[in-house]
Amino acid sequence: MGAAVSAPELTVDTTSPVPPYEQIRAQLTQLITAGVLDTGQRLPPVRQLAADLGLAPGTVARAYTELEQAGLVAARRGGGTRVLPAPAGPAAPQLLAQRARDYVTTGRWLGGSDQQILDAVRLALEPS
């Protein structure tokens, strides 16, 4: 198991229309799904990450709660918040659907139309 993710890997733009908790959630999701954070790896304690990023603990707690609801992490009292193994089988399509809903929500929050959101997905699907 690797060390916990550090705050320098995470950034929050307080001038962005995307709420800080969503920025944290999205960045941690990317780190987890890309395999940068290993299964069992511990995330920093809520208060520590909040202090490192200059945010309220509730902001980080909300991001962690959403990650837990998405099945990416598990929080245990006294054991911290740890990365869960990637889902396999029937859970994977459900997780993909949740990520799609999250993307659409963020796209609309940024003022994107449905067509702009679909165009961005099509562009992301094109080979590099």
N, CA, C and O atoms as a Tinker XYZ file with bonds, in Angstrom:
   512  protein
     1  N      0.841000   -1.188000    0.000000    73     2
     2  CA     0.000000    0.000000    0.000000    64     1     3
     3  C      0.878000    1.240000    0.000000    63     2     4     5
     4  O      1.850000    1.330000    0.750000    81     3
     5  N      0.518000    2.202000   -0.859000    73     3     6
     6  CA     1.281000    3.433000   -0.932000    64     5     7
     7  C      0.876000    4.420000    0.138000    63     6     8     9
     8  O     -0.051000    4.193000    0.915000    81     7
     9  N      1.590000    5.504000    0.153000    73     7    10
    10  CA     1.280000    6.583000    1.102000    64     9    11
    11  C     -0.012000    7.262000    0.694000    63    10    12    13
    12  O     -0.470000    7.130000   -0.440000    81    11
    13  N     -0.586000    7.984000    1.625000    73    11    14
    14  CA    -1.813000    8.721000    1.330000    64    13    15
    15  C     -1.526000    9.793000    0.292000    63    14    16    17
    16  O     -0.410000   10.303000    0.193000    81    15
    17  N     -2.555000   10.123000   -0.479000    73    15    18
    18  CA    -2.427000   11.199000   -1.458000    64    17    19
    19  C     -2.137000   12.485000   -0.702000    63    18    20    21
    20  O     -2.658000   12.698000    0.394000    81    19
    21  N     -1.321000   13.329000   -1.276000    73    19    22
    22  CA    -0.997000   14.584000   -0.596000    64    21    23
    23  C     -1.748000   15.741000   -1.237000    63    22    24    25
    24  O     -2.147000   15.674000   -2.400000    81    23
    25  N     -1.930000   16.783000   -0.472000    73    23    26
    26  CA    -2.669000   17.946000   -0.947000    64    25    27
    27  C     -2.046000   18.585000   -2.189000    63    26    28    29
    28  O     -2.794000   19.086000   -3.029000    81    27
    29  N     -0.698000   18.597000   -2.358000    73    27    30
    30  CA    -0.160000   19.208000   -3.573000    64    29    31
    31  C     -0.651000   18.540000   -4.856000    63    30    32    33
    32  O     -0.672000   19.167000   -5.915000    81    31
    33  N     -1.050000   17.260000   -4.763000    73    31    34
    34  CA    -1.596000   16.586000   -5.938000    64    33    35
    35  C     -3.004000   17.079000   -6.239000    63    34    36    37
    36  O     -3.480000   16.949000   -7.366000    81    35
    37  N     -3.664000   17.637000   -5.249000    73    35    38
    38  CA    -5.026000   18.143000   -5.402000    64    37    39
    39  C     -4.999000   19.662000   -5.403000    63    38    40    41
    40  O     -4.284000   20.283000   -4.617000    81    39
    41  N     -5.776000   20.242000   -6.281000    73    39    42
    42  CA    -5.880000   21.696000   -6.315000    64    41    43
    43  C     -7.346000   22.088000   -6.358000    63    42    44    45
    44  O     -8.182000   21.373000   -6.911000    81    43
    45  N     -7.638000   23.218000   -5.772000    73    43    46
    46  CA    -8.999000   23.742000   -5.774000    64    45    47
    47  C     -8.940000   25.182000   -6.244000    63    46    48    49
    48  O     -8.203000   26.001000   -5.695000    81    47
    49  N     -9.725000   25.480000   -7.267000    73    47    50
    50  CA    -9.826000   26.836000   -7.794000    64    49    51
    51  C    -11.091000   27.462000   -7.214000    63    50    52    53
    52  O    -12.200000   27.143000   -7.643000    81    51
    53  N    -10.923000   28.343000   -6.249000    73    51    54
    54  CA   -12.080000   28.945000   -5.583000    64    53    55
    55  C    -12.814000   29.939000   -6.470000    63    54    56    57
    56  O    -13.903000   30.389000   -6.115000    81    55
    57  N    -12.239000   30.293000   -7.618000    73    55    58
    58  CA   -12.923000   31.198000   -8.549000    64    57    59
    59  C    -13.737000   30.426000   -9.585000    63    58    60    61
    60  O    -14.474000   31.024000  -10.369000    81    59
    61  N    -13.607000   29.111000   -9.590000    73    59    62
    62  CA   -14.323000   28.267000  -10.549000    64    61    63
    63  C    -15.802000   28.182000  -10.178000    63    62    64    65
    64  O    -16.150000   28.224000   -8.998000    81    63
    65  N    -16.674000   28.062000  -11.185000    73    63    66
    66  CA   -18.086000   27.850000  -10.873000    64    65    67
    67  C    -18.354000   26.435000  -10.336000    63    66    68    69
    68  O    -19.429000   26.171000   -9.796000    81    67
    69  N    -17.383000   25.530000  -10.484000    73    67    70
    70  CA   -17.532000   24.174000   -9.955000    64    69    71
    71  C    -17.233000   24.227000   -8.460000    63    70    72    73
    72  O    -16.169000   24.700000   -8.061000    81    71
    73  N    -18.159000   23.747000   -7.626000    73    71    74
    74  CA   -17.950000   23.808000   -6.175000    64    73    75
    75  C    -16.669000   23.068000   -5.758000    63    74    76    77
    76  O    -16.294000   22.074000   -6.379000    81    75
    77  N    -16.004000   23.558000   -4.706000    73    75    78
    78  CA   -14.765000   22.922000   -4.259000    64    77    79
    79  C    -14.903000   21.425000   -3.960000    63    78    80    81
    80  O    -14.007000   20.648000   -4.293000    81    79
    81  N    -16.013000   21.010000   -3.336000    73    79    82
    82  CA   -16.173000   19.583000   -3.030000    64    81    83
    83  C    -16.183000   18.761000   -4.316000    63    82    84    85
    84  O    -15.654000   17.650000   -4.353000    81    83
    85  N    -16.789000   19.314000   -5.373000    73    83    86
    86  CA   -16.865000   18.605000   -6.655000    64    85    87
    87  C    -15.487000   18.536000   -7.305000    63    86    88    89
    88  O    -15.150000   17.532000   -7.933000    81    87
    89  N    -14.696000   19.580000   -7.163000    73    87    90
    90  CA   -13.340000   19.567000   -7.703000    64    89    91
    91  C    -12.512000   18.482000   -7.014000    63    90    92    93
    92  O    -11.766000   17.755000   -7.671000    81    91
    93  N    -12.643000   18.375000   -5.703000    73    91    94
    94  CA   -11.915000   17.346000   -4.945000    64    93    95
    95  C    -12.396000   15.964000   -5.355000    63    94    96    97
    96  O    -11.588000   15.075000   -5.624000    81    95
    97  N    -13.718000   15.780000   -5.402000    73    95    98
    98  CA   -14.293000   14.483000   -5.776000    64    97    99
    99  C    -13.815000   14.058000   -7.151000    63    98   100   101
   100  O    -13.411000   12.911000   -7.345000    81    99
   101  N    -13.858000   14.986000   -8.114000    73    99   102
   102  CA   -13.461000   14.657000   -9.480000    64   101   103
   103  C    -11.980000   14.299000   -9.570000    63   102   104   105
   104  O    -11.610000   13.352000  -10.264000    81   103
   105  N    -11.139000   15.046000   -8.876000    73   103   106
   106  CA    -9.705000   14.765000   -8.915000    64   105   107
   107  C     -9.377000   13.426000   -8.260000    63   106   108   109
   108  O     -8.571000   12.656000   -8.782000    81   107
   109  N    -10.002000   13.152000   -7.121000    73   107   110
   110  CA    -9.755000   11.872000   -6.461000    64   109   111
   111  C    -10.306000   10.711000   -7.289000    63   110   112   113
   112  O     -9.686000    9.650000   -7.358000    81   111
   113  N    -11.461000   10.907000   -7.914000    73   111   114
   114  CA   -12.019000    9.877000   -8.792000    64   113   115
   115  C    -11.037000    9.555000   -9.906000    63   114   116   117
   116  O    -10.792000    8.390000  -10.220000    81   115
   117  N    -10.480000   10.600000  -10.496000    73   115   118
   118  CA    -9.519000   10.393000  -11.587000    64   117   119
   119  C     -8.271000    9.654000  -11.075000    63   118   120   121
   120  O     -7.788000    8.734000  -11.734000    81   119
   121  N     -7.759000   10.043000   -9.927000    73   119   122
   122  CA    -6.582000    9.378000   -9.366000    64   121   123
   123  C     -6.856000    7.906000   -9.050000    63   122   124   125
   124  O     -5.987000    7.052000   -9.228000    81   123
   125  N     -8.063000    7.622000   -8.584000    73   123   126
   126  CA    -8.432000    6.244000   -8.243000    64   125   127
   127  C     -8.639000    5.420000   -9.506000    63   126   128   129
   128  O     -8.079000    4.332000   -9.633000    81   127
   129  N     -9.439000    5.927000  -10.441000    73   127   130
   130  CA    -9.758000    5.147000  -11.641000    64   129   131
   131  C     -8.560000    4.995000  -12.569000    63   130   132   133
   132  O     -8.505000    4.044000  -13.348000    81   131
   133  N     -7.606000    5.910000  -12.500000    73   131   134
   134  CA    -6.399000    5.801000  -13.320000    64   133   135
   135  C     -5.364000    4.885000  -12.666000    63   134   136   137
   136  O     -4.329000    4.596000  -13.268000    81   135
   137  N     -5.628000    4.431000  -11.455000    73   135   138
   138  CA    -4.709000    3.535000  -10.778000    64   137   139
   139  C     -3.557000    4.233000  -10.078000    63   138   140   141
   140  O     -2.623000    3.584000   -9.606000    81   139
   141  N     -3.623000    5.570000  -10.009000    73   139   142
   142  CA    -2.578000    6.311000   -9.292000    64   141   143
   143  C     -2.677000    6.012000   -7.803000    63   142   144   145
   144  O     -1.663000    5.893000   -7.115000    81   143
   145  N     -3.901000    5.893000   -7.313000    73   143   146
   146  CA    -4.129000    5.494000   -5.920000    64   145   147
   147  C     -4.493000    4.015000   -5.918000    63   146   148   149
   148  O     -5.448000    3.604000   -6.576000    81   147
   149  N     -3.737000    3.227000   -5.186000    73   147   150
   150  CA    -3.915000    1.778000   -5.151000    64   149   151
   151  C     -5.034000    1.365000   -4.209000    63   150   152   153
   152  O     -5.398000    2.095000   -3.287000    81   151
   153  N     -5.569000    0.180000   -4.462000    73   151   154
   154  CA    -6.543000   -0.417000   -3.560000    64   153   155
   155  C     -5.948000   -0.483000   -2.159000    63   154   156   157
   156  O     -4.818000   -0.935000   -1.973000    81   155
   157  N     -6.711000   -0.035000   -1.190000    73   155   158
   158  CA    -6.271000   -0.045000    0.200000    64   157   159
   159  C     -5.520000    1.203000    0.621000    63   158   160   161
   160  O     -5.262000    1.411000    1.807000    81   159
   161  N     -5.168000    2.037000   -0.354000    73   159   162
   162  CA    -4.426000    3.251000   -0.012000    64   161   163
   163  C     -5.325000    4.196000    0.781000    63   162   164   165
   164  O     -6.513000    4.339000    0.490000    81   163
   165  N     -4.743000    4.829000    1.775000    73   163   166
   166  CA    -5.503000    5.706000    2.667000    64   165   167
   167  C     -5.493000    7.137000    2.141000    63   166   168   169
   168  O     -4.457000    7.660000    1.731000    81   167
   169  N     -6.665000    7.752000    2.162000    73   167   170
   170  CA    -6.768000    9.171000    1.837000    64   169   171
   171  C     -6.426000    9.966000    3.092000    63   170   172   173
   172  O     -6.552000    9.452000    4.204000    81   171
   173  N     -5.996000   11.213000    2.925000    73   171   174
   174  CA    -5.686000   12.014000    4.112000    64   173   175
   175  C     -6.940000   12.213000    4.968000    63   174   176   177
   176  O     -8.053000   12.224000    4.443000    81   175
   177  N     -6.764000   12.369000    6.273000    73   175   178
   178  CA    -7.920000   12.677000    7.117000    64   177   179
   179  C     -8.601000   13.962000    6.635000    63   178   180   181
   180  O     -7.948000   14.867000    6.114000    81   179
   181  N     -9.900000   14.024000    6.815000    73   179   182
   182  CA   -10.693000   15.167000    6.353000    64   181   183
   183  C    -10.111000   16.489000    6.845000    63   182   184   185
   184  O     -9.919000   17.415000    6.056000    81   183
   185  N     -9.834000   16.579000    8.122000    73   183   186
   186  CA    -9.345000   17.847000    8.686000    64   185   187
   187  C     -7.987000   18.230000    8.124000    63   186   188   189
   188  O     -7.723000   19.407000    7.876000    81   187
   189  N     -7.123000   17.238000    7.921000    73   187   190
   190  CA    -5.798000   17.524000    7.371000    64   189   191
   191  C     -5.903000   18.051000    5.942000    63   190   192   193
   192  O     -5.286000   19.060000    5.601000    81   191
   193  N     -6.692000   17.361000    5.100000    73   191   194
   194  CA    -6.825000   17.800000    3.712000    64   193   195
   195  C     -7.497000   19.163000    3.638000    63   194   196   197
   196  O     -7.110000   20.001000    2.824000    81   195
   197  N     -8.500000   19.391000    4.482000    73   195   198
   198  CA    -9.172000   20.691000    4.507000    64   197   199
   199  C     -8.179000   21.794000    4.861000    63   198   200   201
   200  O     -8.167000   22.845000    4.221000    81   199
   201  N     -7.355000   21.565000    5.866000    73   199   202
   202  CA    -6.357000   22.564000    6.275000    64   201   203
   203  C     -5.335000   22.783000    5.162000    63   202   204   205
   204  O     -4.963000   23.922000    4.877000    81   203
   205  N     -4.880000   21.699000    4.532000    73   203   206
   206  CA    -3.896000   21.808000    3.450000    64   205   207
   207  C     -4.428000   22.618000    2.269000    63   206   208   209
   208  O     -3.684000   23.359000    1.627000    81   207
   209  N     -5.733000   22.466000    1.988000    73   207   210
   210  CA    -6.337000   23.151000    0.841000    64   209   211
   211  C     -6.982000   24.485000    1.214000    63   210   212   213
   212  O     -7.445000   25.215000    0.338000    81   211
   213  N     -7.015000   24.804000    2.501000    73   211   214
   214  CA    -7.630000   26.049000    2.951000    64   213   215
   215  C     -9.147000   26.043000    2.830000    63   214   216   217
   216  O     -9.765000   27.059000    2.513000    81   215
   217  N     -9.734000   24.877000    3.088000    73   215   218
   218  CA   -11.185000   24.723000    2.973000    64   217   219
   219  C    -11.790000   24.306000    4.304000    63   218   220   221
   220  O    -11.075000   23.921000    5.230000    81   219
   221  N    -13.103000   24.387000    4.390000    73   219   222
   222  CA   -13.806000   23.913000    5.580000    64   221   223
   223  C    -13.818000   22.387000    5.564000    63   222   224   225
   224  O    -13.936000   21.785000    4.497000    81   223
   225  N    -13.698000   21.755000    6.731000    73   223   226
   226  CA   -13.736000   20.286000    6.792000    64   225   227
   227  C    -14.995000   19.689000    6.152000    63   226   228   229
   228  O    -14.942000   18.608000    5.565000    81   227
   229  N    -16.112000   20.386000    6.265000    73   227   230
   230  CA   -17.352000   19.887000    5.670000    64   229   231
   231  C    -17.277000   19.756000    4.156000    63   230   232   233
   232  O    -17.930000   18.895000    3.568000    81   231
   233  N    -16.482000   20.608000    3.532000    73   231   234
   234  CA   -16.310000   20.550000    2.079000    64   233   235
   235  C    -15.616000   19.251000    1.686000    63   234   236   237
   236  O    -16.053000   18.556000    0.769000    81   235
   237  N    -14.534000   18.932000    2.386000    73   235   238
   238  CA   -13.797000   17.696000    2.103000    64   237   239
   239  C    -14.650000   16.487000    2.494000    63   238   240   241
   240  O    -14.658000   15.481000    1.785000    81   239
   241  N    -15.361000   16.579000    3.604000    73   239   242
   242  CA   -16.212000   15.479000    4.051000    64   241   243
   243  C    -17.271000   15.164000    2.999000    63   242   244   245
   244  O    -17.578000   13.996000    2.759000    81   243
   245  N    -17.832000   16.196000    2.370000    73   243   246
   246  CA   -18.845000   15.958000    1.333000    64   245   247
   247  C    -18.229000   15.227000    0.143000    63   246   248   249
   248  O    -18.842000   14.311000   -0.406000    81   247
   249  N    -17.026000   15.624000   -0.259000    73   247   250
   250  CA   -16.342000   14.940000   -1.365000    64   249   251
   251  C    -16.114000   13.472000   -1.012000    63   250   252   253
   252  O    -16.358000   12.592000   -1.838000    81   251
   253  N    -15.651000   13.203000    0.206000    73   251   254
   254  CA   -15.398000   11.829000    0.641000    64   253   255
   255  C    -16.705000   11.022000    0.676000    63   254   256   257
   256  O    -16.732000    9.854000    0.286000    81   255
   257  N    -17.779000   11.654000    1.144000    73   255   258
   258  CA   -19.076000   10.971000    1.193000    64   257   259
   259  C    -19.531000   10.578000   -0.203000    63   258   260   261
   260  O    -20.037000    9.475000   -0.408000    81   259
   261  N    -19.352000   11.475000   -1.162000    73   259   262
   262  CA   -19.762000   11.165000   -2.532000    64   261   263
   263  C    -18.895000   10.059000   -3.133000    63   262   264   265
   264  O    -19.384000    9.226000   -3.896000    81   263
   265  N    -17.610000   10.054000   -2.787000    73   263   266
   266  CA   -16.731000    8.971000   -3.249000    64   265   267
   267  C    -17.164000    7.633000   -2.641000    63   266   268   269
   268  O    -17.118000    6.592000   -3.297000    81   267
   269  N    -17.579000    7.684000   -1.388000    73   267   270
   270  CA   -18.031000    6.465000   -0.724000    64   269   271
   271  C    -19.335000    5.971000   -1.349000    63   270   272   273
   272  O    -19.499000    4.772000   -1.578000    81   271
   273  N    -20.259000    6.887000   -1.625000    73   271   274
   274  CA   -21.524000    6.505000   -2.257000    64   273   275
   275  C    -21.310000    5.931000   -3.653000    63   274   276   277
   276  O    -22.091000    5.100000   -4.118000    81   275
   277  N    -20.252000    6.377000   -4.315000    73   275   278
   278  CA   -19.933000    5.879000   -5.659000    64   277   279
   279  C    -19.194000    4.548000   -5.610000    63   278   280   281
   280  O    -18.937000    3.943000   -6.651000    81   279
   281  N    -18.850000    4.087000   -4.409000    73   279   282
   282  CA   -18.179000    2.805000   -4.275000    64   281   283
   283  C    -16.687000    2.845000   -4.550000    63   282   284   285
   284  O    -16.074000    1.810000   -4.814000    81   283
   285  N    -16.098000    4.033000   -4.490000    73   283   286
   286  CA   -14.664000    4.160000   -4.753000    64   285   287
   287  C    -13.821000    4.071000   -3.493000    63   286   288   289
   288  O    -12.664000    3.656000   -3.549000    81   287
   289  N    -14.392000    4.457000   -2.354000    73   287   290
   290  CA   -13.670000    4.425000   -1.082000    64   289   291
   291  C    -14.596000    3.892000    0.011000    63   290   292   293
   292  O    -15.817000    3.856000   -0.139000    81   291
   293  N    -13.976000    3.485000    1.103000    73   291   294
   294  CA   -14.735000    3.077000    2.288000    64   293   295
   295  C    -14.126000    3.772000    3.489000    63   294   296   297
   296  O    -12.906000    3.810000    3.645000    81   295
   297  N    -14.982000    4.322000    4.335000    73   295   298
   298  CA   -14.524000    5.002000    5.554000    64   297   299
   299  C    -14.811000    4.102000    6.744000    63   298   300   301
   300  O    -15.904000    3.554000    6.889000    81   299
   301  N    -13.796000    3.966000    7.591000    73   299   302
   302  CA   -13.953000    3.179000    8.826000    64   301   303
   303  C    -13.457000    4.020000    9.987000    63   302   304   305
   304  O    -12.378000    4.610000    9.927000    81   303
   305  N    -14.232000    4.067000   11.011000    73   303   306
   306  CA   -13.836000    4.817000   12.198000    64   305   307
   307  C    -12.535000    4.229000   12.735000    63   306   308   309
   308  O    -12.445000    3.033000   13.013000    81   307
   309  N    -11.544000    5.077000   12.872000    73   307   310
   310  CA   -10.248000    4.636000   13.358000    64   309   311
   311  C     -9.349000    4.057000   12.283000    63   310   312   313
   312  O     -8.152000    3.877000   12.504000    81   311
   313  N     -9.919000    3.759000   11.108000    73   311   314
   314  CA    -9.131000    3.167000   10.027000    64   313   315
   315  C     -8.964000    4.087000    8.846000    63   314   316   317
   316  O     -8.280000    3.753000    7.878000    81   315
   317  N     -9.589000    5.252000    8.922000    73   315   318
   318  CA    -9.478000    6.215000    7.842000    64   317   319
   319  C    -10.329000    5.847000    6.637000    63   318   320   321
   320  O    -11.135000    4.917000    6.670000    81   319
   321  N    -10.120000    6.604000    5.584000    73   319   322
   322  CA   -10.837000    6.392000    4.327000    64   321   323
   323  C     -9.865000    5.768000    3.349000    63   322   324   325
   324  O     -8.808000    6.330000    3.063000    81   323
   325  N    -10.229000    4.592000    2.833000    73   323   326
   326  CA    -9.323000    3.831000    1.972000    64   325   327
   327  C     -9.965000    3.531000    0.618000    63   326   328   329
   328  O    -11.182000    3.386000    0.501000    81   327
   329  N     -9.112000    3.444000   -0.396000    73   327   330
   330  CA    -9.542000    3.146000   -1.765000    64   329   331
   331  C    -10.009000    1.695000   -1.839000    63   330   332   333
   332  O     -9.344000    0.790000   -1.335000    81   331
   333  N    -11.154000    1.490000   -2.471000    73   331   334
   334  CA   -11.699000    0.148000   -2.654000    64   333   335
   335  C    -11.227000   -0.437000   -3.985000    63   334   336   337
   336  O    -10.829000    0.303000   -4.884000    81   335
   337  N    -11.272000   -1.765000   -4.110000    73   335   338
   338  CA   -10.930000   -2.377000   -5.390000    64   337   339
   339  C    -11.926000   -1.937000   -6.468000    63   338   340   341
   340  O    -13.078000   -1.616000   -6.173000    81   339
   341  N    -11.465000   -1.927000   -7.710000    73   339   342
   342  CA   -12.347000   -1.561000   -8.827000    64   341   343
   343  C    -13.480000   -2.575000   -8.918000    63   342   344   345
   344  O    -13.254000   -3.773000   -8.749000    81   343
   345  N    -14.691000   -2.109000   -9.183000    73   343   346
   346  CA   -15.814000   -3.041000   -9.278000    64   345   347
   347  C    -15.681000   -3.914000  -10.524000    63   346   348   349
   348  O    -15.116000   -3.499000  -11.536000    81   347
   349  N    -16.204000   -5.107000  -10.431000    73   347   350
   350  CA   -16.227000   -6.012000  -11.576000    64   349   351
   351  C    -17.654000   -6.506000  -11.744000    63   350   352   353
   352  O    -18.461000   -6.453000  -10.815000    81   351
   353  N    -17.941000   -6.972000  -12.906000    73   351   354
   354  CA   -19.255000   -7.551000  -13.163000    64   353   355
   355  C    -20.359000   -6.519000  -13.174000    63   354   356   357
   356  O    -20.201000   -5.436000  -13.737000    81   355
   357  N    -21.498000   -6.858000  -12.542000    73   355   358
   358  CA   -22.686000   -6.008000  -12.636000    64   357   359
   359  C    -22.514000   -4.617000  -12.045000    63   358   360   361
   360  O    -23.228000   -3.700000  -12.449000    81   359
   361  N    -21.590000   -4.424000  -11.101000    73   359   362
   362  CA   -21.421000   -3.110000  -10.480000    64   361   363
   363  C    -20.792000   -2.106000  -11.445000    63   362   364   365
   364  O    -21.044000   -0.907000  -11.325000    81   363
   365  N    -19.989000   -2.561000  -12.388000    73   363   366
   366  CA   -19.288000   -1.655000  -13.302000    64   365   367
   367  C    -20.253000   -0.806000  -14.139000    63   366   368   369
   368  O    -20.054000    0.406000  -14.216000    81   367
   369  N    -21.285000   -1.377000  -14.768000    73   367   370
   370  CA   -22.222000   -0.528000  -15.528000    64   369   371
   371  C    -22.940000    0.491000  -14.649000    63   370   372   373
   372  O    -23.203000    1.613000  -15.082000    81   371
   373  N    -23.256000    0.105000  -13.424000    73   371   374
   374  CA   -23.912000    1.030000  -12.499000    64   373   375
   375  C    -22.980000    2.193000  -12.173000    63   374   376   377
   376  O    -23.411000    3.344000  -12.125000    81   375
   377  N    -21.707000    1.892000  -11.950000    73   375   378
   378  CA   -20.728000    2.927000  -11.656000    64   377   379
   379  C    -20.532000    3.829000  -12.867000    63   378   380   381
   380  O    -20.409000    5.045000  -12.718000    81   379
   381  N    -20.501000    3.253000  -14.056000    73   379   382
   382  CA   -20.372000    4.039000  -15.278000    64   381   383
   383  C    -21.564000    4.983000  -15.437000    63   382   384   385
   384  O    -21.391000    6.141000  -15.818000    81   383
   385  N    -22.750000    4.504000  -15.154000    73   383   386
   386  CA   -23.948000    5.348000  -15.247000    64   385   387
   387  C    -23.874000    6.501000  -14.247000    63   386   388   389
   388  O    -24.257000    7.628000  -14.563000    81   387
   389  N    -23.382000    6.216000  -13.045000    73   387   390
   390  CA   -23.239000    7.282000  -12.039000    64   389   391
   391  C    -22.246000    8.328000  -12.512000    63   390   392   393
   392  O    -22.488000    9.526000  -12.368000    81   391
   393  N    -21.120000    7.879000  -13.079000    73   391   394
   394  CA   -20.109000    8.819000  -13.583000    64   393   395
   395  C    -20.678000    9.676000  -14.716000    63   394   396   397
   396  O    -20.376000   10.865000  -14.819000    81   395
   397  N    -21.501000    9.061000  -15.561000    73   395   398
   398  CA   -22.120000    9.819000  -16.651000    64   397   399
   399  C    -23.053000   10.889000  -16.084000    63   398   400   401
   400  O    -23.063000   12.021000  -16.566000    81   399
   401  N    -23.831000   10.538000  -15.071000    73   399   402
   402  CA   -24.718000   11.524000  -14.430000    64   401   403
   403  C    -23.897000   12.651000  -13.809000    63   402   404   405
   404  O    -24.262000   13.822000  -13.913000    81   403
   405  N    -22.784000   12.291000  -13.161000    73   403   406
   406  CA   -21.910000   13.303000  -12.560000    64   405   407
   407  C    -21.371000   14.247000  -13.627000    63   406   408   409
   408  O    -21.331000   15.460000  -13.423000    81   407
   409  N    -20.954000   13.690000  -14.771000    73   407   410
   410  CA   -20.414000   14.508000  -15.853000    64   409   411
   411  C    -21.485000   15.459000  -16.393000    63   410   412   413
   412  O    -21.218000   16.642000  -16.606000    81   411
   413  N    -22.677000   14.948000  -16.608000    73   411   414
   414  CA   -23.767000   15.791000  -17.119000    64   413   415
   415  C    -24.080000   16.902000  -16.126000    63   414   416   417
   416  O    -24.280000   18.051000  -16.520000    81   415
   417  N    -24.121000   16.567000  -14.849000    73   415   418
   418  CA   -24.383000   17.581000  -13.825000    64   417   419
   419  C    -23.319000   18.672000  -13.859000    63   418   420   421
   420  O    -23.639000   19.860000  -13.817000    81   419
   421  N    -22.059000   18.270000  -13.936000    73   419   422
   422  CA   -20.965000   19.245000  -13.999000    64   421   423
   423  C    -21.053000   20.073000  -15.274000    63   422   424   425
   424  O    -20.881000   21.291000  -15.240000    81   423
   425  N    -21.319000   19.418000  -16.393000    73   423   426
   426  CA   -21.450000   20.140000  -17.670000    64   425   427
   427  C    -22.551000   21.183000  -17.620000    63   426   428   429
   428  O    -22.370000   22.300000  -18.104000    81   427
   429  N    -23.682000   20.834000  -17.044000    73   427   430
   430  CA   -24.787000   21.803000  -16.922000    64   429   431
   431  C    -24.435000   22.911000  -15.940000    63   430   432   433
   432  O    -24.790000   24.071000  -16.148000    81   431
   433  N    -23.734000   22.548000  -14.870000    73   431   434
   434  CA   -23.305000   23.546000  -13.889000    64   433   435
   435  C    -22.408000   24.585000  -14.556000    63   434   436   437
   436  O    -22.450000   25.767000  -14.214000    81   435
   437  N    -21.598000   24.132000  -15.509000    73   435   438
   438  CA   -20.697000   25.028000  -16.232000    64   437   439
   439  C    -21.410000   25.804000  -17.345000    63   438   440   441
   440  O    -20.794000   26.624000  -18.026000    81   439
   441  N    -22.695000   25.547000  -17.525000    73   439   442
   442  CA   -23.471000   26.275000  -18.514000    64   441   443
   443  C    -23.526000   25.612000  -19.879000    63   442   444   445
   444  O    -23.981000   26.223000  -20.846000    81   443
   445  N    -23.070000   24.375000  -19.970000    73   443   446
   446  CA   -23.078000   23.668000  -21.248000    64   445   447
   447  C    -24.469000   23.188000  -21.612000    63   446   448   449
   448  O    -25.258000   22.789000  -20.756000    81   447
   449  N    -24.749000   23.238000  -22.911000    73   447   450
   450  CA   -26.013000   22.687000  -23.405000    64   449   451
   451  C    -25.874000   21.172000  -23.535000    63   450   452   453
   452  O    -24.766000   20.638000  -23.484000    81   451
   453  N    -26.999000   20.486000  -23.702000    73   451   454
   454  CA   -26.935000   19.036000  -23.889000    64   453   455
   455  C    -26.069000   18.696000  -25.098000    63   454   456   457
   456  O    -25.298000   17.736000  -25.061000    81   455
   457  N    -26.194000   19.480000  -26.170000    73   455   458
   458  CA   -25.396000   19.215000  -27.368000    64   457   459
   459  C    -23.907000   19.409000  -27.090000    63   458   460   461
   460  O    -23.091000   18.606000  -27.542000    81   459
   461  N    -23.541000   20.451000  -26.360000    73   459   462
   462  CA   -22.132000   20.676000  -26.024000    64   461   463
   463  C    -21.584000   19.535000  -25.158000    63   462   464   465
   464  O    -20.440000   19.111000  -25.323000    81   463
   465  N    -22.408000   19.055000  -24.246000    73   463   466
   466  CA   -21.993000   17.948000  -23.380000    64   465   467
   467  C    -21.779000   16.688000  -24.220000    63   466   468   469
   468  O    -20.777000   15.993000  -24.050000    81   467
   469  N    -22.716000   16.389000  -25.126000    73   467   470
   470  CA   -22.562000   15.226000  -26.004000    64   469   471
   471  C    -21.349000   15.370000  -26.915000    63   470   472   473
   472  O    -20.621000   14.402000  -27.136000    81   471
   473  N    -21.130000   16.563000  -27.441000    73   471   474
   474  CA   -19.968000   16.796000  -28.300000    64   473   475
   475  C    -18.670000   16.549000  -27.537000    63   474   476   477
   476  O    -17.721000   15.987000  -28.084000    81   475
   477  N    -18.629000   16.966000  -26.284000    73   475   478
   478  CA   -17.426000   16.767000  -25.469000    64   477   479
   479  C    -17.190000   15.271000  -25.236000    63   478   480   481
   480  O    -16.045000   14.819000  -25.253000    81   479
   481  N    -18.257000   14.501000  -25.019000    73   479   482
   482  CA   -18.103000   13.057000  -24.844000    64   481   483
   483  C    -17.599000   12.417000  -26.128000    63   482   484   485
   484  O    -16.689000   11.589000  -26.095000    81   483
   485  N    -18.185000   12.795000  -27.257000    73   483   486
   486  CA   -17.724000   12.244000  -28.537000    64   485   487
   487  C    -16.246000   12.566000  -28.774000    63   486   488   489
   488  O    -15.488000   11.713000  -29.236000    81   487
   489  N    -15.849000   13.770000  -28.463000    73   487   490
   490  CA   -14.444000   14.172000  -28.627000    64   489   491
   491  C    -13.540000   13.335000  -27.713000    63   490   492   493
   492  O    -12.455000   12.921000  -28.120000    81   491
   493  N    -13.991000   13.090000  -26.483000    73   491   494
   494  CA   -13.201000   12.307000  -25.539000    64   493   495
   495  C    -13.072000   10.853000  -25.990000    63   494   496   497
   496  O    -12.085000   10.193000  -25.664000    81   495
   497  N    -14.053000   10.345000  -26.734000    73   495   498
   498  CA   -14.017000    8.968000  -27.207000    64   497   499
   499  C    -13.125000    8.760000  -28.421000    63   498   500   501
   500  O    -12.763000    7.628000  -28.741000    81   499
   501  N    -12.767000    9.847000  -29.098000    73   499   502
   502  CA   -11.915000    9.727000  -30.286000    64   501   503
   503  C    -10.519000    9.314000  -29.862000    63   502   504   505
   504  O    -10.014000    9.765000  -28.834000    81   503
   505  N     -9.889000    8.445000  -30.666000    73   503   506
   506  CA    -8.511000    8.060000  -30.339000    64   505   507
   507  C     -7.587000    9.269000  -30.397000    63   506   508   509
   508  O     -7.783000   10.182000  -31.199000    81   507
   509  N     -6.591000    9.257000  -29.545000    73   507   510
   510  CA    -5.646000   10.395000  -29.471000    64   509   511
   511  C     -4.784000   10.475000  -30.693000    63   510   512
   512  O     -3.940000   11.365000  -30.796000    81   511
